Amino acid sequence: MTKREVERPFLSEDELNRIIDKKFLMPRMSQVRDIFIFCCYIGLAYADVKKLTTDEIITGIDGEKWIWTNRQKTESATRIPLLPPALEIIDRHKNDPQCLNQGRVLPVLSNQKMNSYLKEIADGCDIKKKVTFHTARHTFATTVTLTNGVPIETVGKMLGHRNLKTTQHYAKILDLKVSEDMGVLRAKLKGSKNSSKGGDS
């Protein structure tokens, strides 16, 4: 029996920007949004972000800030360069009492609470797909890195995958997206070809 493919929902660039740009009246909603967006730019799973300490933010060989941590699930070492949106979020929360008291990078709520708020955030941003905390990791793999030409081996390393096969699932999702996008283009070209037949051009 073949193993059924697990569906891995991720946010498109437009959906990601909608969440980033949304203004929330409740500070708690902004906090959850920030932590979620942070993960969209670093790809860590919930457990790894929750335990992330300020000691695990180091200066890398390129003089830039990196995350050096071990994944809780696999205990594999993970090295991730911090992109500007992620650095901004760290800076925004550095004086949060929870972060200061526990030496944590971000004030992460329970997974249940995070997912409950994320459902509200998605509704408020008119995003129809089911958004959970894990959607951030998938968004990092697809929309943030692979779509922007980061090689699959590099993405797998940052995600802490021991096996490239695990990362290849994300590439398959992108093939599907490429197919959809090209389908739209194909239909457009067909349409313009038909309309030009009727003219003198």
N, C-alpha and C positions, 0 to 999 in steps of 0.2 A: 504494500500500500504506500502510495507516495505521500509525503508529508505536505499538508496543506500550507500554502503560503500565508504568512501572517500579514494582515493589512497594516501598513505603517503610515497613518495619516501625518501629513506635514503641512505647514503653512506656505502659501505662495508668497512671493515678494510683496505683492499688493496687500495681502492679509497681514503679513508681518508689520508692514508700515502703518496699517490702520491701527493696530494695537499700540505701536510705538507712539503715534501721534494723538491718540485718544486722551482727552482730559478727564480725570476722575475726581469727583467731589470727595469721595471717601479715601482718606490716607491709606487704609488697609488695601483697597483695590489697587492703588498706585504701587504699593509695596509688592503685592503679588505679581502685578504686571512686570515690574522691574526685574524680579527674580526669574520670571519666565523668560523675558527677553535676554537676560544675562545668559541663560542656558541655550538659547537659540544661537548665541555667538560663541559658546565654548563647548557645547555638546555633552556636558556631564549629566549623568542620571540624577534623580532626586536625592538618593542617599548620599551621593558624593558631594553634592552642593551643600547639603545640610551640614555635613561634617567638615566642610572646607575651612581651614584656619588661615589666619593672616601669615603664618610661617610658611605656608605652601605657595605663597606668591613670591617668586624670586626674580632676579634679573638674569635673563638668559644669555647665551653666547653672543647674541646680536645686540646686547645692551637694552633690549626691550623687556617688559614684564611678561613672565610666563607663570602658568600654574604647573606645579610639580606635585602630583598626588598619586595615591594608589586607589584603584577602583575597589569599592567594597565588595562587589559581586564576584569579581575574578581575581582580586588582589594583584592585578597587573599594573605596572607603573604607567602613568599617563602624563605626557608633557604637552601642554597646549599654550601657544602664544596668545596673549590677550589682545583682542581687537579693540579699537577705540570705543565702540558702544558699551562693551563689557567693562572697560576701565572707568567710564563715566558713571556707571551704575555702582561700582565698588566705592567710588569717591563720594557718591550721593548718600551712601549708607554708613560711611566709616565712623560717624559719631553716634550711631544708634546704640542705646543702652545695652541691648541684647548682644550686639557685636562686640562692644567694649568689654562687657563682663565675661564673655565666653571666648574671646579671641577669635571669633568667627568673622568670615568675610561678609556674609549677608544674614539678615534676620529672617530665616526660613520658618514658615509655619508648618503644621502637620500636613502630610500628603493629602489627607482627606479635605482639609480646609482649603489648601491650595487648589485642588481640583474643583471644589465647589465654587470658589471665586472665579476660577478660569472659565467656568461655564457661563457665569454672568458677564465676564469680560468679552467672551466670544459673541454672546447675544448682543451686547452693547455695540460691538463693532460690525454687526451684521455678517458674522461668519457662520455658515451653516454646518460645517463639519464638526465632529465631536473633538473638542480640544481638551486634552489632559496635560499634566506636567510632562509626560513622556513625549508629547508632540514636539516639544522644544528640541530634544535630542535628534529626532528625525528631521526637523527643519534645519538644524545645523548641518547634518549630513547631506541633505539634498540642496535646498535653496541657498544656503550660505556658502557652502564649500564646493561640492561637485558641480553645481550649475555655474560657478564662477571659475571653473577650470582647475581646481585643486585636484591633483592626482589621487586616485582611489587608495593607493598605498598610504599616502600621507593622511587621508581622512581616517582610514582604518586605525592607523597608529594613534591619532588624537582621540578616537573613540575608545581606545583601549581594547580593540578586537585582537584576539590571538590568531584568528583565522580570517584570511581575506574573503572567504566565502560569505562570512557574516556581513561584510561591508558591501558585497556585490548585490545584495538585495536592494540597496538604495539605488544602485546604478540601473537596476531593472525598472524601478519606479520612474526614473528619469527617461528611460527609453520609451515608456508608455506616454510620458508627457511630450516627448519629442514627436511621437507618432500623432498625438492629438493636435499639436500645434501645426505640424506639416499638413495634416488633414484639412485644417482650416485654410491654410495657404493654397493647397491644391484646389479646394472649392472656389477660392477667390480667383485664382488664375484661370480656372475653367470658365467662370462667369465673365471675366474680362475678355477672354478669347471669343466667347459667343457674341458678346456685344460688339466687338470690333469687326466681326464678320458682316454685320449689317451695315457698316459705314464704308467710307471711301479711304479710310486711313491706310 
